[in-house]
Amino acid sequence: MGRKQLAGIIAAAGFGVLVIVYGLAFALTGDKVPGDTTVLGIPLGGLSEQDAKAKLQAGLKDRLVLPIKVKAGESTYQVKPADAGLTLDVDATVAAAGAGRSLNPARILRAISGGDAIQPVVAKDEGKLKAAIDTLAGRVNRPATEGTITFVKARAVQHPSADGLELDNGKATETVVSGFPSDGNPKDLQVSVTKPKAGTEAIDKAMTEYAVPAMSGPVRLTVGDKSADLQPEELAPALTLVAKDGGFTPSLNAKLLEPLFAERFKTLETLPKDATIGVVAGKVKVIPAVDGMVVARDKVVPAILAILPKPAGQRTAAVGLAHTKATVTTEAAAALGIKEVMGEFTTHFPYAEYRNVNIGTAARKINGTLLKPNETFSLNKVVGERTRENGFTDGNIISGGKFVLDLGGGVSQSATTTFNAAFFAGLKDVEHKAHSVYIDRYPVGREATVAWPSVDLKFLNDSGNGIYVQTIFTAAKPGGQGTLTVKIWGTKVWDITAGKSERTNFRGPGVVYDTAANCRPQSPTGGFDIKIYRYFAKNGARVKTESFTTNYNAADTIHCGPKPGTPTPPPPGTPPGPGNPGMGKPSTGTTPRPPS
């Protein structure tokens, strides 16, 4: 029996028959969804509650994770359902579709003859939804922009004003929720358009009255009888005009122009000099600060802006000098508490001209380093990259257990000497790395190597006062020895002594035969481990001990040439014969260690 037939019987039957028909209708409809019901185009009519839920979940599975597309103006945006806290409430949706057993005659009649297109019930996490809408607003909203003029290569470039957009967050929330689950088509967002305050007439006026004249020639700033000229192409990158309230406002980026000012005003001003520390006749001396007289920067920009639109002959302005104090005052330098040697160390090195250059250059750069309390010394930062432009030359370094030439070879002598001065000053070791093989002119286990930019020597000034690093360098003469002394001045906190363990875990060198054209012979050095101790004492009593372990690799013997017994091929074109067996002599001669 069809639904329409059953409905006709119910309408025509008497009460008794009606009771029978009612029971039959209840039995036939059960908990089924009304026959014409759909959810987002998915037909659910005639299905039980559980079957309807299963079909709805399967039908919307892919759409539930699709981004919700929305549109504002010409731009399209996406909101992920998970980010907005949106999920489909399947139970509530199927219930709204009319599923579920009921004795209500209206319900039974609707199940037989009714059903509608039902909107899905969406569950919302209000916190996530608000955050998602705020994020969307941040992407959609843009303020109205006033017309501007910028300058490229001393040429004025006009930029028109532009409308702004502002999202209605409340309406946007409704739009996003109604777009879930997504069908892939963007929904329009409700936005309002904001207008710029100034019209095109203001920017046209700025172009004629200011921008074009501004680039017509140089401006001159004077201090007394001295002057400095600034060219249009130098000022152009920092100059901007913005339309405002029917007029326009010029501005000049003083920070961007400061390098130009500093260079061009050299002849007009005397720069301040910071107070510093020096060592004179073996004693610390505070070298007083010197205040300066510099061009008043707060007067420069207004002066330039005032004369830029003027014609030739009127593009000059006088600027004054301002008394400027040094950053580090004499009193501040004196208060650092630098009065005595906290720690010092001396190393020696044999003559090699590259050593004189590289060790001496590094020593000069380290000399005079001033550290306030809790500042960290970095040799790489103080000395800089080892380049020819920075004063360095090629010298021996250790690479892969071999001595090779590279820029800055020998700087590790400066690192080792400085490390030991800091060690005996009791300063905190932040970073140091020993050479990979032992070099016998350095204190065993207590040395440091550096490499730009990866391997550094760092120590922390944890003394509670300032420290001053002094270097004393004596170049080596042919056949003689050079010296480097590093002294760390401050206020002595600790009496430091050093100790060491016996050498352990000995490692023997190997033998390498190197036939490369750039081979350098090398004598062997054994590898081992050693533990270094630093003892801290006050008033003759030991307070604490620190230690670290240094591991040295073995350095192989390197012979330049083939291994004895290895055939040496004859020169190309030489015919074989009794006088040319093709065998080379074994490599002979000494294998001296190259200088480092």
Buried (B, 14 or more C-beta within 10 A) or exposed (E): EEBEEBBEBBEEBEEEEBEEBBEBBBEBBEBBBBBBBBBBEBBBBBBBBEBBBBBBBEBBEEBBEBBBBBBBEEEEBEBEBBBBBBBBBBEEBBBBBBBBEBEEEEBBBBBBBBBEEBEBBBEBBEEBBBBBBEBBBEEBBBEBBBBBBBBEEBEBEBBEBEEBBBBBBEBBBEBBBEBBBBEEEBBEBEBEEBEBEBBEEBBBBBBEBBBBBBBBBBBBBBBEEEBBEBBBBBBBBBBBBBBBEEEBBBEBEBEEBEEBBEEBBEEBBEBBBBBBBEBEEEEBEBBBBBBBBBBBBEBBBEBBBEBBBBEEEEBBBEBEBBEBEBEBBBEBBBEBBBBEBBBBBBBBBEBBEBBBBBBBBBBBBBBBBBBEBEBBBBBBEBBBEBEEEBBBBBBBBBEEBBBBBBBBBBBBBBBBBBBBBBBBBBBEBBBBBBBBBBBEEBBBBBBBBBBBEEBBBBBBBBBEBBBBBBBBBBBBEEEEEBBBBBBBBBBBBBBBEBEBEEBEEEEEBEEBBBEEEEBBBBBBBBBBBBBBBBBBBEEEEEEEEBEEEBEBBBBBBBBBBBEEEEEEEBEEEEEEEEEEEEEBEEBEEEBEBBBB
